[in-house]
Amino acid sequence: MTTTAEHRVTGAVGTAHIRVEGVDKVTGAARYAGEVPFAELAYGWLVLSTVAKGRIGAIDSGPVLAMPGVLAVLDHRSAPHLNTDYTSMLGTPPDPTCALFQHDRVPSLGWPVALVVAETSEQAREAAESLVVRYEEEPHDVELVPGHPAAYTLSGHMPGETEKGSLEDRLAASAFVVDAEYTTPEEHHNPMEPHAATAHWDGGRLEVIDSNQGAGWVVGELAGLFSLDPGAVHVRSEHVGGGFGSKGVRAHQVAAVMAATHLQRPVRVVMTRRQMFSLAGYRSPTVQRVRLGADAGGRLRALEHSSLSATSTVYEFVEPAAGPARVMYDADAHRTANRVVRLDVPSPTWMRAPGEAPGSFALEAAMDELAERCGVDPVELRLRNEPETGPVSGLPYAGRNLRGCFEEGARRFGWADRDPRPGVRRDGRWLLGTGTAAASFPAMAMPSTAAATAWPDGTFTVRITAADIGTGARTALTLVAADALGVTPDRVEVRIGDSDFGFAMIAGGSAGTRSWAWAVIEAGRELRERIVTGEEIPAEGITVRSDTSEAVGALAQRERHSFGAQFAEVAVDTATGEVRVRRMLGIFAAGRIVNPLTARGQLVGGMIWGLSMALHEEAVRDRATGGLVGADLAGYHVASHADVPHIEADWVDAPDPDDPIGIRGIGEVGTVGAAAAVANAVWHATGARHRSLPIRPDRVLTAAPGA
């Protein structure tokens, strides 16, 4: 059978479009990793350590193996050897947390010590909870404190330290100086869908159904750990219920593969919510010092931003909170440093806006303090300090338009009517205040591949190993593909989440949609050139494949970022300590917006995340046990509907001139600066500075105005 295809320019990109898989999700037809059925499915349950440091003395598995339905107990005595001598897709060694059951050492509370596998999930859980593990406990250290003697500078995805000019000389010569310490607590991702994976062998090939942020990423890690050829590993992850940086390779996938190999049958392992607090990574607490020096006109002459974060004793991960200062503001003397200290805690990891979220709180709160001391409006102070080139790199910006964000945001928020004096506005028992902050996040593009196929019935299929973790990426790529092909979106099916579709960027770093769209555009445009009106399409279709490695590699070196201006109004009851955010506005320069409907959801969601960071989120670690207090959604507070006011997000024009359609990235910039805007608003309401998050009622009650 043959037919022809008609093409026309549709202009789908930039128009609001509901999620193409939305109906499937709300009707339950979309299956997540823990819901896909398998014959002969067994269930694994991880057993975690109950001490923060020491050795496993004994594991009494005999009684557990005799319990109903129990099939196996895997631990350091019986687990297969895993290879850790490889480099991950992210260019780093693998996290040893994923190298399960390789020794008897326990480096943190919540470390996996065994896996119990049974016929049912209930049997596996009962047996796991019955397993007796004896430990030889050792003294532990889990507290991050300023000036920790074991701290050292660490480079992660950016240099650990940058410096130019004489900082002390410039500070001494400054008319106004701010020198303050800011702290943020340990924070956890908590995606609504728990981490889940099912592994089985099919004809000599490892098949994994998973919830992850990059199927190709998981293939690489599992192939490395189990010494397999990557072509012998197939990972599928069609629907993901949130990730935020936590859904890379974790203990549950490795455990499922181990058990499936041992039993030669499908095995599913799902983390409990409590286990996620130990095994899924988290954002490290930070202790940050910011020193700013400005001349009489409020122009920065000295800037220092140093950050201390925690990492585990088995893996180096740095929360690069000093990073935003390298992008946002320049000064004659400019120094930034990211330092870490090894503690007896689980390994931290990427969490939405890593570095930028906590770093922007400290930097933008310090800028607000400087504005107060200079007697300059906080918006105007930021505009006076707009750099022309990257403060550290010296590279030109590929567009910035932060000024446009502040000007539009100030107009819409009514900033011109603001009385700069703190503590003067009231609404009954409530003190009212407004605050602002700047936001930025890198705009990256990474090489990806895609395939586009034209079918005889006039429809098209696009295949790419992308991951839609709730962002609306599948829908955005459908719109991008439709425009590239010159057809309407209803004629395009985008298939994602399958490692067999070829290499592609993970869903992370706000770089997913930009990277994937580039590959889809190249494949679509080439296919469109081959399929002209009147040309016949064979029954097997016509397929074109793209690889953006060369194009992305040829990008000019520039400072590429999304930017934004955050505004918040709060009401504070100083008698009870209650803080209520009444409204928030975010205006962003985030490049070409592919789908305004889902983009606005991403930005508003990020702002709510920042609100939650400012007022609620705090994981408290017990120094005595080394574990978290309230490691669940009852003890770990997040913003609820009652906490979320009217929030508006919008954007100004700021396409990236070097991207095929001008995309930058929106997944994380909405979070950046939001907490600082709320904290600055609390100062404006009460006259008291809050340099430690979250701004709890007890802290409001004890805060002194002018402090």
N, C-alpha and C positions, 0 to 999 in steps of 0.2 A: 504494500500500500504506500502511496506517495501523496503528498499534498503540498500546499504553499503556505507561507506565513506572511501576514500583513503587519507592518510596523509603522508606528507614529510616535512622535515625541509626546510624552504624557505629563511631565512635570510633577511626578509623584513625590519626589523629594521636596520637603518643606511643607507638605500638607498633612493635616492631622489624620491619623489612621488608627483604628482600634487594632488590638493585637490579633494577628492572624490565627493564633492558637487559643485565643481567649475563650471561645465556646467550649473547646475541649477541656480547658482547665476548670471552668466553673461547673461543668457537668460531670467531672470525674473521669472523662475519657482519657485525659493525659495522665500517663502513669509515671510516677517518680521511681527512683532507684529501688526503694524498699517495697515497691508494689508489683514489680514485674514477676509473674508466676513462673515457677520451674517445677518439673517433675523431680521427685526424690530430693527435694530441697532440705538441707540441714541448716542449723542455726548455731552461730558462734557467739559467745559472750566473753568479753574481755574482763580479766581480773586485774585490778590496779593496786599498786603498793599503798600501804597505809602508814608508811614512814617516809620522812623527807630525805633521809640519807642513810646508807648502810649497805648491807649485803643480805641476800636471801640465804637463810640458814637451812631451811627445809621446806618442801612442798609435799603435803600429804595427799597425793592424788588417788591413792587406792580406794578409800571410801567413796569418793566422788565418781570414779569409774564404775562403781557398783550400783549407782543410782539409776532409776528408770530412764531409759532413752538416751543416756550419755554414750557418745560414740568415741570421744577422744579428749585428752587433756594435753595441750602443747605448752611447753615451757622451755627454759634454757637447757634442760637435760635432753629434750627430744626434738627440738626444732631443727630444721635444716640450716646449714651455713648460708649466710647472706653476704653478698659482695658489697662493699662500700667504697671501693676504689674506682670511682667514676665521677664524672661531672654532670650535674643536672642540667636541664634545659635552661635554667636561669643562670648558668655559669658558676654555680656554687657546689661544694660537696653536699651529699645527701645529709639530711638531718638524722643523726643516729637514733632518734626516737622511733623512726620507721624501721630500723634494723632490729626487729623484735626478737627477744629471747636469745640473744647471742652471748650473754654472760650473766653473772649473778649480782652485778652491781645495781644499786638503786640510787639514782642521782636526784630524785625529787619525788614528792608525794604525788600519787596518781600515775606513776610509771607502770607500763604494762608488764606484768610478771607471768601471766598465763592466759590461755584461751581454752575455754570449755566449749565443746561442740556436742549438740544433742539433736534429737529428732524434731523437737519443737522449741520455740523461743522460750516458753515457760519453763521447760525442763532445763534448758541451758542456763537460764537465769538462776533457778533454784540451786543448781549444782555449782555454779560459779560463786554464789553467795555462801555455799557450804564449804568451799575449798579453804583449807587451813594452810596459811603461809606463815612461817616463822622467820623473823629478821634479826640480824645483828645490827642494832641501831647505832648511828654515829651522830655527833653534834652537827647541827646544820645552821646555815645563815640564809635567811630569805628576805632581809630588810634592805631596801635601797635607801641610803642616807647620803646627804651632801658630803663631799670630801672623802668618800670611801677610799681607803688606802690602796685597794686593789684595782681602782679604775684605770683604764687605758684608752687611748684614742683608737678608733676602729673605722676603717673604710668599708662601707657596704656597697650600695649601688651609686655612691658618690664618694669623693675623697673625704677622709675623716676630718681634715683640718684645712682651712684656707686663711691666708693672712696677707695684708698689704698695709703699708704705712705704719706710723708710730702711734699706736693706740693711746698710750699714756700721755704723750705730748698733746695729742688732739683733745683728749678729755680735759686735760688741765687748762687748755685754752678755750674751752667751750663756755658759752654764756649760761647754758642750761644743761644739766646732767640728770639722767635717770639711771639708777643702779638698783635693780630689784631681782629677787628670786621668785620663780613661779614653779608650781608643781602640778602634775596631772597624775591620776591614779591608774592602776591596772584596769584595762577595759577589755570586754569580750564581745566577739562578733554576734553570736547567737542567731544565726539564720533560722527561720521557722522550720525548714526541713532539716532534720538531723542528718549527719553524715552516714551514708549507707552504701554498701557495696556487696555484690554477689559475684562470685568467681566460679568458673567451671572449665573443664578441658573438653574441647571438641575436636577430635581427629588430630591431636597433637598440637593444637593451638589454644592458648589461654584466652578465654573470653571473660570479660569483666563488664558488668552493668553497674554503673557508678553515678554518684552525684558529684561533679567536679567542675572546675573552671577552665579545663583544657584537657581533652581526651588524649591528645598527643603528648602532653606533659606527663600524664599518668603512665602512658605506654613507656616513655623513656625511663621513668623511675623504676617501674616494675621490671622492665627488661634488665636494667642495671643491677638491681638488688638480687634478682633470681638468675643472673647470668644467662639471659635468653636473648635470642635475636629479636630486635624490635618487630620484625615482620611476623613473629610467632605470638605476638600479643595484640589483641583487639579489644578496644575499650569503647563503650557506648555510654553516652550521657545526654539523653534527649531533652529532659526537663529537669531544671535545677531550681530548688526553692530557696534561693539566696546563697551567697558565698562570702562576699566582703573580704576576700583574701584568705579565708580559712580552708577553702576546698581545693587544696592541692593534693599531695600524697600524704596520707596519714596512716596511723596504725591499723585502722579497720580494713583498709584495702589489702595491706600486706598480710594481715591475719586471715582474711578470707582466702587469699591465694595459697597460703600455707596449708590451711585446712582442706581446701579443695584438692590440693596435690596429695595430701596425706590420705584422704578418704576416697579420692577419685569419684567424687559426686559434687553437685553444686552446694556451695556454702554461702550463707548470707551473714554479714556482721553489720549491725547498726549501733551507733553510739547512743547512749542515753544522754539526756540533757546534762546531767551531772558529769558524765564522762567527758562531754565536750569542753567543760571548763579546764580539764587537764590535758586533753589530747588534741584539741583543734587549734591550738595556738591562741594568742591574745596580743593586745597592745601593751607593751611594757610601760610601767610607770616612768615618769621623767622628773628630773630636777633640773631646771633651766635658770641660767643667769643671763640677763640682758642688761647691757650698759650702752646708753645712748648719750651722745654729746651734740648739741646744736648751737648755732650762732644766734645772735639776737633776733634774726628773722625766722628762726625755726628750721633752718636748713641743716641737715645732718653733716657733722664733721667727723664723728667717730661712731662706730657701731660694732658691738661685740655681742655675739649670741653663742653661748655654750650650753650643751645639753648632756646630761648623764642619764643613761637608761640601763636596764638590767638585761642580762642574757643568762642562759643556763650554763652549767658546767660542762655540757657535752656538745654545745653548738653555739657558734657566734652569730648573733643577729643584732643589728643596731637599729634603734628607732631614730632616724635622722632628723630630729626636731630642729636642728640649726639650719636645715636646708632652705626654708623659706627666705631667710635673710639674704641668701645668695642671689635671689631673684628680685625681691621686692624693692630694696632700698640700697643706695650707694652712699659712700662716705669716703673722705680722704684716707682715713684709717678704718680698716674693715677686717674683722676677724670672726671666724665661725669654727666651732669644734663639736664633733659628736664623739662622746666617750661612753664606754660600757663598763660594767662590773659583772663578773661571773657570780651567780648566786645559786643556791640549791632549790631551783624552781624549774617548772617545765619550760621548754623553749618557746619564746615569743615568736611572732611571725607578722606577715603583712596584714594590716587591718585598714579598712577604708581610709584613704588619704594618709598613708604611713609617713610619718615625719611632719607633713603639712598640718594635720589636724592638731596635735599638741603644740607644734612649733608656732603656728599662727596665733594660738591663744596667748603665748608668752610675748611674741613680737608685737602683736597688735594691741595687747593690753599696755605694753610699755610705750608704744606710740601714743596711746591715749593719755598716759601719764605725762608724756613729753608735751603734748598739746596743752594740757592744763597748766604746766609750768611756764610754757612760752606765752600763754594767753592767746593762742591761735586756735581757730576752729578745727576740730579733729579731721574733717573732710579736707579743709584747706591745707592742713599740715601734710597730709599724704600727697596732695597734688603738688605741693611745693617740692616734694622729694621724689618726683617721678624721674627715674634714670633714663638716659638715652640709649645706653647699652647695658649688657649684663654686668652687674656689679663685680662679679668674680671672673666670668669668662671673657668679658670685653666684646662679646659677640652682639651683633644687631638683633633686635627682636623681630620675629616674623609676625608683626602686628602685636599690639598690646591693648590699647583702648580701655585701660583702667579708668582713665579720666572720663570717658563716656559713661562708664558704669556708675561712677560716683555722681556725675552731673545729673543723669537720668534718675538715679535712685534718690538723690536728695530732693529733686523736684517732686517726685511721686510720693515720697515719705513725708513731705512738709518740713524738711530739715531747717529751712530758712526761718521758721517761726520758733525754733528751739531757744529757750533761755539757757545759756551756758552754765549758769550757776547750779550746783548740785543741791538737792534736798529742798527745792522751793515749790515743786508742783505736788498738789494733793488731790485725791478723789476719795473723800471720806477718810477711812482709816489707812488708805493706801498712799504711799509715796510713789510718784511716777518719774520715770526716767527713760531717756533714749540713748542708744549707743550705736556705733558703727565700727566696721573693720573691713580690711581688704582681704582678698582671697586670690590664690593662684594654685595651679597644679600643672605639672608637665604635660605637654601634648606630644605624645610619641607615636611613631609608626614603626611597625616591625614587619619583616618579610612574612608573607602568607601565600598559600596556593588556593585555587578554586577551580571548579569545573562547571561549565554551563552547557546544557543540552537542549536542543530544539527538537520538538516532537511533531509528528505528522498532523496532529489535531490542532496545531497552533499554540500549544502550551510549551512551557519551558521549565526545566528543573535545574536548580543551582545547588551544588554540593560543596560544603566547606566545613572544616573541623572547627567551627565556632562554638561558643557556649553562650546560651541565653540564661543568665542566672537571675532573671527577673527584670532585667533592664529594658526589655523590648527589642533586643538585638535582632531576633528572627524577623520581626516586622520591619525594622529599619533596613535590613539587608534586602527584604522583598521590594521595598520602595526603590532602593538603589539599583537593584537588578532590573526592575521594570523600566527605569529611565535609561539605563545602559542599553537595554534591548529595544527600547522604543515601543513598549507595549503597556497595557494597563496591568496593575498589580495582581488582579484576579487571574491572570494567565501565567503567573510565576509561582512555583513552589520552591521554597528554600529549605533544604535539608541540612541539619547541623548535628553536632555532637557525636560524630563517628570518626574514630581515628583512621579508618580506611580511606577517608576522603582526602588525606594528604596533610602535609605540615601547615599549621596556621598558628597565629598568635593566640595566647591564652586570653581569657576574660580577666584582665587585670591592668592596673596602671592607667585606667581610662583610655587605653589604647586599642581595645578590642574592635569596636565598630569601625574606627578609622582604618585599622590595618586590614580587616576583613573586607570592608567596602572597596578599598583600593584593588584587591584581588578580584572581587566580583565585577567591578567596573571594567578591568582589563579583559576578563573572560567574556563579559557581556558585549562589549564593544567589538571585540574581534569576531564573536559569533554573529553579531548583527551585520557586520561587513560581508560575511559569507552567506548570510540568508537574506537575500534581497527579494523584493516582490516578484513573484513569478518563478522563483527557483524552487525546484522540487526537493522535498525532505524525505529521505528513505525511512522505512518502517523502524529501523534501529536508531533513528535520530542522528543528529550531527552534534558532536561534542567538541568543545574547545577548552583547553586547560591554560591557566595563567600561573605565573610565579613572579611576585613583585620584588624578589631579592635585589635585582639589579636597580630597579627604579628607586626603591627605598634607600639602597646604599648610595645612590647618587644625590640624595637630598643635601642641599647646601647647609653648612654649619650655621645654625641660628639659635637664639633663645626662643623655644617654642613652648607656649603655655596657654592655658585658659585662665582668665582673670575674672574677678567679681568684686562687687561692693555689697556688704551685708549691713542691714539696718534692723534694729530691734527696739521695741518699747516694752518696758516691764512695769509691774506694780509690786511694791514691796511693803509688807506689814512688819514693821520693826518690833511689834509687840509679840508676834508669834514666830517670826523668822520666815514666813511664807513668801516665796517669790513666784509671781505669775507673769509669764510672757503674754502680752496682750496682742501683739502683732509683729510680724517679721516681713521684710522685703529683701529679696536678693536680685540684683541685676548683674548679668554675666556676659562676658565677651568670650564665648565658647565655640566660635567657629560657625560653620553652616549647620543649622539645626535640621536633621533629617526628618524627624517625626515630632512635631511640637507637642503632641498629646503625651507620648511616653517620656519625652525630654523634660517636660515640666514636672512629671511625676518623679523623675530622677533628681532634679534639682530641689524640689520641695522635700523629698525624702532625705536628701543630704542635709538640708537645713534643720529638719526635725532631729536628725542624728546629732547635729551640733547643739541643738537645744537640750537634748537628753544628756549630752556630754557636760554641758554647763551646769545642769541642775540635779542630775540623778545618778549617772553611772559611776560606780566605784566598786571594784572588787577588793575586798579587804582580806589580807593574808595574815593568818594567826602565827605569830612568831614562835609560839610554843610547839605547835604541831607542824608548821610549814604548809598547811593547807588553807584553802579559802573558807571564809565564813559565809554560809548561805550560797553555795554553788548551785543555784537554780534560779528560775525566773520569779520566785517569791522573794529570794534574798538579794538578787541582783536587780536593782530597780532601773527600768527604762521608761521613757516618756509614754504615757497612755493618751487616749483620745482627750481626756479631760485636761491634759497638760498642753495640748497643741492648739494654739489660737488660729486666727486668720493668718495664713502664710501665703505669700505671693512670690512667684519667681518669674522672671522675664529676662530678655537678652537684648543686647545691642549688636549691631552688625560688626563682625570681626572674623571673616573667613581667613583660613590659612592660605596664602597665595600659592604655596607649593604643593597643596593637596589637590587631587583630581577634582574634588567638588567642594573643597574648603573646610573639611571637618577638622576639629581640634579634639574635643573630648569633654564629657559632661558628668561622668560617673562619680567623681570625687570632689570636684571643686565646690559643689553645694555645701559640703560639710565644712570646708576650710573657712575660718574666720567667723563662723556662726557663734561658737562658744564665746569668742572674744567680744563680739557685738553685744551679747547678752550680759557678760560680765561688765563691760563698759557702761551699759545701761543701768545696771545695779548701782555702780558708783554714782552715776548722774542722779539716781533716785535718792540715794542715802548719804553720799559723801564719803562712803567707806570703800576702800579698794579690797577686792578679793583676788588674791594671787594664787590660790589653791582651789582646784576643782575637785568635786562639784561644790557649788554654792549651796550648802545644806542649811536648813533652818538654824541649827546650833551655831554655825559660823556667822550667820546674819546677826544673831542675838549677841554675839560676843565681839563683833567687828566695831572698831572705833572710827568715827568719821575723821577723815584727814590722814588715816594711817596708810 
